[in-house]
């Protein structure tokens, strides 16, 4: 069985996902077979495995850092919020139920066998398991339900815990001390080290506080990790990449929908020098983009209404009427059509007028489409003609079925081997159900070159397109940061000694 170490945080977005990913990379570089694990993840960014199963994006990032194929064993429970009060509950990669938070907490303990079954399989196949917690272990109002999220999982896996605090938001010593103080004695005994994360400035000024904290807790501070800018996928809408940015030579405006999902679709575009990917949440931020993208969403109808009420729909329509290029992905594709119908109340119920930019109609079904695909674009028109005949691969996650007489691509289901058409195009407006369609260097490069040429910008002024190589460099830089600013001898000792 594998040795395990668990990364918990004083709060959400303390940086535990990246610390876990960095440790995965370090262990891999040191010759260990390592896998990530998070029993329960709550996020709108998800991924489809090669088996056609759905898991959280954070564990995909950690698996990539570890150099292993993502598996739902790494994230057996995924919660995808559909409202402020409820979520779609996905167990072992498949939709299990739609539940309110109260109902889920009532039955949560019954899922423990599924969690431990997944963990047991991973542990038997690896040398090291890096477990990530969720939120904070000191949520005392939820303590009874914490059977596999934080300390409950640490106990079950017999995993020592590193507690991560976020100094960038202030009060890190209070965060760390208060979190440990609210733990039960047996839980405190599991915390073997603390990490101060996202530090800016001269580390020596922390020395008096670190010594006092260690004296108070009786737990060593094993790292002060600096605030570093790494281009690594984030799992949710707290991501800094969603902040609006200045326009560059080629300017791409992504509508920042309230329930935006899978914004990782644009990571290759974001990595190209001379290309700006701006996330726009109000008409005044719209600017003069070269391409507008409507991204995926967990609630197409609600977010379409938000676009309409915010004034952004009118901006997009005027942009398209003027010949501007518009791309919709998944829920964004559905919005671009004529109508969206929801006869079974999957999202909103009833029917809603679409934006009318594509000659398609969508009807929501009770069964979720969830698969990986390979495909190639057909002969396209307008700005998107640059993509004609190019191959791509990606994945689909959607509840809707969309009828189209003008598809953009032919795709093959990688799980079943069946073929079908995908998407629609009308002039400079294009839509597809395939997430990751822009990940490939050839597709991303062709699109930005076409946008540059249309604008009169020499494509030679843009940087190289190297999505995969860029991503691997980021993981190596993350590992280097971890090695330089965490006491890895202490980490290995904690890992070896366990609890």
DAVENCOR-V745978 format. One record per residue. N is the residue number from 1. RES is the residue in three letters. SS is DSSP state (helix for helix, strand for strand, loop for the rest). Layout:
n & res & ss
N & RES & SS
N & RES & SS
This chain:
n & res & ss
1 & UNK & loop
2 & UNK & loop
3 & UNK & strand
4 & UNK & strand
5 & UNK & strand
6 & UNK & strand
7 & UNK & strand
8 & UNK & strand
9 & UNK & strand
10 & UNK & loop
11 & UNK & loop
12 & UNK & loop
13 & UNK & loop
14 & UNK & loop
15 & UNK & loop
16 & UNK & helix
17 & UNK & helix
18 & UNK & helix
19 & UNK & helix
20 & UNK & helix
21 & UNK & helix
22 & UNK & helix
23 & UNK & helix
24 & UNK & helix
25 & UNK & helix
26 & UNK & helix
27 & UNK & helix
28 & UNK & helix
29 & UNK & helix
30 & UNK & loop
31 & UNK & loop
32 & UNK & loop
33 & UNK & loop
34 & UNK & strand
35 & UNK & strand
36 & UNK & strand
37 & UNK & strand
38 & UNK & loop
39 & UNK & loop
40 & UNK & strand
41 & UNK & strand
42 & UNK & strand
43 & UNK & loop
44 & UNK & loop
45 & UNK & loop
46 & UNK & strand
47 & UNK & strand
48 & UNK & strand
49 & UNK & loop
50 & UNK & loop
51 & UNK & loop
52 & UNK & loop
53 & UNK & loop
54 & UNK & strand
55 & UNK & strand
56 & UNK & strand
57 & UNK & helix
58 & UNK & helix
59 & UNK & helix
60 & UNK & helix
61 & UNK & helix
62 & UNK & helix
63 & UNK & helix
64 & UNK & helix
65 & UNK & helix
66 & UNK & helix
67 & UNK & loop
68 & UNK & loop
69 & UNK & loop
70 & UNK & loop
71 & UNK & loop
72 & UNK & helix
73 & UNK & helix
74 & UNK & helix
75 & UNK & loop
76 & UNK & loop
77 & UNK & strand
78 & UNK & strand
79 & UNK & strand
80 & UNK & strand
81 & UNK & strand
82 & UNK & loop
83 & UNK & loop
84 & UNK & loop
85 & UNK & loop
86 & UNK & strand
87 & UNK & strand
88 & UNK & strand
89 & UNK & strand
90 & UNK & strand
91 & UNK & strand
92 & UNK & loop
93 & UNK & loop
94 & UNK & strand
95 & UNK & strand
96 & UNK & strand
97 & UNK & strand
98 & UNK & strand
99 & UNK & strand
100 & UNK & strand
101 & UNK & helix
102 & UNK & helix
103 & UNK & helix
104 & UNK & helix
105 & UNK & helix
106 & UNK & helix
107 & UNK & helix
108 & UNK & helix
109 & UNK & helix
110 & UNK & helix
111 & UNK & helix
112 & UNK & helix
113 & UNK & helix
114 & UNK & helix
115 & UNK & helix
116 & UNK & helix
117 & UNK & helix
118 & UNK & helix
119 & UNK & helix
120 & UNK & helix
121 & UNK & helix
122 & UNK & helix
123 & UNK & helix
124 & UNK & helix
125 & UNK & helix
126 & UNK & loop
127 & UNK & loop
128 & UNK & strand
129 & UNK & strand
130 & UNK & strand
131 & UNK & strand
132 & UNK & strand
133 & UNK & strand
134 & UNK & strand
135 & UNK & strand
136 & UNK & strand
137 & UNK & loop
138 & UNK & loop
139 & UNK & loop
140 & UNK & helix
141 & UNK & helix
142 & UNK & helix
143 & UNK & helix
144 & UNK & helix
145 & UNK & helix
146 & UNK & loop
147 & UNK & loop
148 & UNK & loop
149 & UNK & loop
150 & UNK & loop
151 & UNK & helix
152 & UNK & helix
153 & UNK & helix
154 & UNK & helix
155 & UNK & helix
156 & UNK & helix
157 & UNK & helix
158 & UNK & loop
159 & UNK & loop
160 & UNK & strand
161 & UNK & strand
162 & UNK & strand
163 & UNK & strand
164 & UNK & strand
165 & UNK & strand
166 & UNK & strand
167 & UNK & helix
168 & UNK & helix
169 & UNK & helix
170 & UNK & loop
171 & UNK & loop
172 & UNK & helix
173 & UNK & helix
174 & UNK & helix
175 & UNK & helix
176 & UNK & helix
177 & UNK & helix
178 & UNK & helix
179 & UNK & helix
180 & UNK & helix
181 & UNK & helix
182 & UNK & loop
183 & UNK & loop
184 & UNK & loop
185 & UNK & helix
186 & UNK & helix
187 & UNK & helix
188 & UNK & helix
189 & UNK & loop
190 & UNK & loop
191 & UNK & strand
192 & UNK & strand
193 & UNK & strand
194 & UNK & strand
195 & UNK & strand
196 & UNK & strand
197 & UNK & strand
198 & UNK & strand
199 & UNK & strand
200 & UNK & loop
201 & UNK & loop
202 & UNK & loop
203 & UNK & helix
204 & UNK & helix
205 & UNK & helix
206 & UNK & helix
207 & UNK & helix
208 & UNK & helix
209 & UNK & helix
210 & UNK & helix
211 & UNK & helix
212 & UNK & helix
213 & UNK & helix
214 & UNK & helix
215 & UNK & helix
216 & UNK & helix
217 & UNK & helix
218 & UNK & loop
219 & UNK & loop
220 & UNK & loop
221 & UNK & strand
222 & UNK & strand
223 & UNK & strand
224 & UNK & strand
225 & UNK & strand
226 & UNK & strand
227 & UNK & loop
228 & UNK & loop
229 & UNK & loop
230 & UNK & loop
231 & UNK & loop
232 & UNK & loop
233 & UNK & loop
234 & UNK & loop
235 & UNK & loop
236 & UNK & loop
237 & UNK & loop
238 & UNK & loop
239 & UNK & loop
240 & UNK & helix
241 & UNK & helix
242 & UNK & helix
243 & UNK & loop
244 & UNK & loop
245 & UNK & loop
246 & UNK & loop
247 & UNK & loop
248 & UNK & loop
249 & UNK & loop
250 & UNK & strand
251 & UNK & strand
252 & UNK & strand
253 & UNK & strand
254 & UNK & strand
255 & UNK & strand
256 & UNK & loop
257 & UNK & loop
258 & UNK & loop
259 & UNK & loop
260 & UNK & strand
261 & UNK & strand
262 & UNK & loop
263 & UNK & helix
264 & UNK & helix
265 & UNK & helix
266 & UNK & helix
267 & UNK & helix
268 & UNK & helix
269 & UNK & helix
270 & UNK & helix
271 & UNK & loop
272 & UNK & loop
273 & UNK & loop
274 & UNK & loop
275 & UNK & strand
276 & UNK & strand
277 & UNK & strand
278 & UNK & strand
279 & UNK & strand
280 & UNK & strand
281 & UNK & loop
282 & UNK & loop
283 & UNK & helix
284 & UNK & helix
285 & UNK & helix
286 & UNK & loop
287 & UNK & loop
288 & UNK & loop
289 & UNK & loop
290 & UNK & loop
291 & UNK & strand
292 & UNK & strand
293 & UNK & strand
294 & UNK & strand
295 & UNK & loop
296 & UNK & strand
297 & UNK & strand
298 & UNK & loop
299 & UNK & loop
300 & UNK & helix
301 & UNK & helix
302 & UNK & helix
303 & UNK & helix
304 & UNK & helix
305 & UNK & helix
306 & UNK & helix
307 & UNK & helix
308 & UNK & helix
309 & UNK & helix
310 & UNK & helix
311 & UNK & loop
312 & UNK & helix
313 & UNK & helix
314 & UNK & helix
315 & UNK & helix
316 & UNK & helix
317 & UNK & helix
318 & UNK & helix
319 & UNK & helix
320 & UNK & helix
321 & UNK & helix
322 & UNK & loop
323 & UNK & loop
324 & UNK & loop
325 & UNK & strand
326 & UNK & strand
327 & UNK & strand
328 & UNK & strand
329 & UNK & strand
330 & UNK & loop
331 & UNK & helix
332 & UNK & helix
333 & UNK & helix
334 & UNK & helix
335 & UNK & helix
336 & UNK & loop
337 & UNK & loop
338 & UNK & loop
339 & UNK & strand
340 & UNK & strand
341 & UNK & strand
342 & UNK & strand
343 & UNK & loop
344 & UNK & loop
345 & UNK & loop
346 & UNK & loop
347 & UNK & loop
348 & UNK & loop
349 & UNK & loop
350 & UNK & strand
351 & UNK & strand
352 & UNK & strand
353 & UNK & strand
354 & UNK & loop
355 & UNK & loop
356 & UNK & loop
357 & UNK & loop
358 & UNK & loop
359 & UNK & loop
360 & UNK & strand
361 & UNK & strand
362 & UNK & strand
363 & UNK & strand
364 & UNK & strand
365 & UNK & strand
366 & UNK & strand
367 & UNK & strand
368 & UNK & strand
369 & UNK & strand
370 & UNK & strand
371 & UNK & strand
372 & UNK & strand
373 & UNK & strand
374 & UNK & strand
375 & UNK & strand
376 & UNK & strand
377 & UNK & strand
378 & UNK & loop
379 & UNK & loop
380 & UNK & loop
381 & UNK & loop
382 & UNK & helix
383 & UNK & helix
384 & UNK & helix
385 & UNK & helix
386 & UNK & helix
387 & UNK & helix
388 & UNK & loop
389 & UNK & loop
390 & UNK & loop
391 & UNK & strand
392 & UNK & strand
393 & UNK & strand
394 & UNK & strand
395 & UNK & strand
396 & UNK & strand
397 & UNK & strand
398 & UNK & strand
399 & UNK & strand
400 & UNK & strand
401 & UNK & strand
402 & UNK & strand
403 & UNK & strand
404 & UNK & strand
405 & UNK & loop
406 & UNK & loop
407 & UNK & loop
408 & UNK & loop
409 & UNK & strand
410 & UNK & strand
411 & UNK & strand
412 & UNK & strand
413 & UNK & strand
414 & UNK & loop
415 & UNK & loop
416 & UNK & loop
417 & UNK & loop
418 & UNK & loop
419 & UNK & strand
420 & UNK & strand
421 & UNK & strand
422 & UNK & strand
423 & UNK & loop
424 & UNK & strand
425 & UNK & strand
426 & UNK & strand
427 & UNK & loop
428 & UNK & loop
429 & UNK & strand
430 & UNK & strand
431 & UNK & strand
432 & UNK & strand
433 & UNK & loop
434 & UNK & loop
435 & UNK & strand
436 & UNK & loop
437 & UNK & loop
438 & UNK & loop
439 & UNK & loop
440 & UNK & loop
441 & UNK & helix
442 & UNK & helix
443 & UNK & helix
444 & UNK & helix
445 & UNK & helix
446 & UNK & helix
447 & UNK & helix
448 & UNK & helix
449 & UNK & helix
450 & UNK & helix
451 & UNK & helix
452 & UNK & helix
453 & UNK & helix
454 & UNK & helix
455 & UNK & helix
456 & UNK & loop
457 & UNK & loop
458 & UNK & loop
459 & UNK & helix
460 & UNK & helix
461 & UNK & helix
462 & UNK & loop
463 & UNK & loop
464 & UNK & loop
465 & UNK & loop
466 & UNK & loop
467 & UNK & helix
468 & UNK & helix
469 & UNK & helix
470 & UNK & helix
471 & UNK & helix
472 & UNK & helix
473 & UNK & helix
474 & UNK & helix
475 & UNK & helix
476 & UNK & helix
477 & UNK & helix
478 & UNK & helix
479 & UNK & helix
480 & UNK & helix
481 & UNK & helix
482 & UNK & helix
483 & UNK & helix
484 & UNK & helix
485 & UNK & helix
486 & UNK & strand
487 & UNK & loop
488 & UNK & helix
489 & UNK & helix
490 & UNK & helix
491 & UNK & helix
492 & UNK & helix
493 & UNK & helix
494 & UNK & helix
495 & UNK & helix
496 & UNK & helix
497 & UNK & helix
498 & UNK & loop
499 & UNK & loop
